[in-house]
């Protein structure tokens, strides 16, 4: 499925380029991806137990949902950032859920082995979340308010994206 995700990301890039240079290109599938202010829907399972993890279980706290894959180098950097952010702000109400889009669960298991990741990790078994959200880039992060509505969407794991995530999370936690 990682290969399928890479192909979809390439298709999205080519569609964007075609539109940018004036070509008329229709997307392969008409999919409405969530926007700021809308609710985020995920469907994944706990990577250890196989138990479903759905967004309603995460309501009540500011939540950072990270879409990532084991083969993605910027994703590994973002995981380190999110671990530090979570350890610093969990007592103020931050929750982090990292959703692996790896097609092969063993790739996720190998990635997690030997790493101390203090927050919940889910696996997108069946690729339902990847199909629904169609992330244009990995990592893609969603900062959600206590009601599960998207406060911000951040693509990439560069310093600017990580700083923006941190700022959005800190601002959200300051609100009652």
Number of C-alpha atoms within 10 A of each C-alpha: 14 15 10 10 22 14 12 17 17 14 15 18 14 14 17 15 13 14 13 10 8 8 11 10 12 11 12 10 6 7 11 9 12 17 14 14 13 13 16 21 14 18 19 24 20 17 20 10 8 12 11 16 21 15 18 12 9 18 16 14 19 26 27 26 24 26 26 27 24 22 14 14 13 16 22 17 15 23 18 14 17 23 16 13 19 21 14 11 15 14 9 13 15 22 23 22 20 21 28 28 27 25 20 15 16 11 14 21 14 11 14 13 9 8 9 9 17 12 16 14 21 26 29 25 23 15 18 14 20 21 14 16 17 18 20 17 20 24 28 21 26 23 26 28 23 18 16 22 21 21 20 18 20 18 18 18 24 13 12 11 18 20 13 14 24 18 12 17 22 16 10 20 18 9 8 5
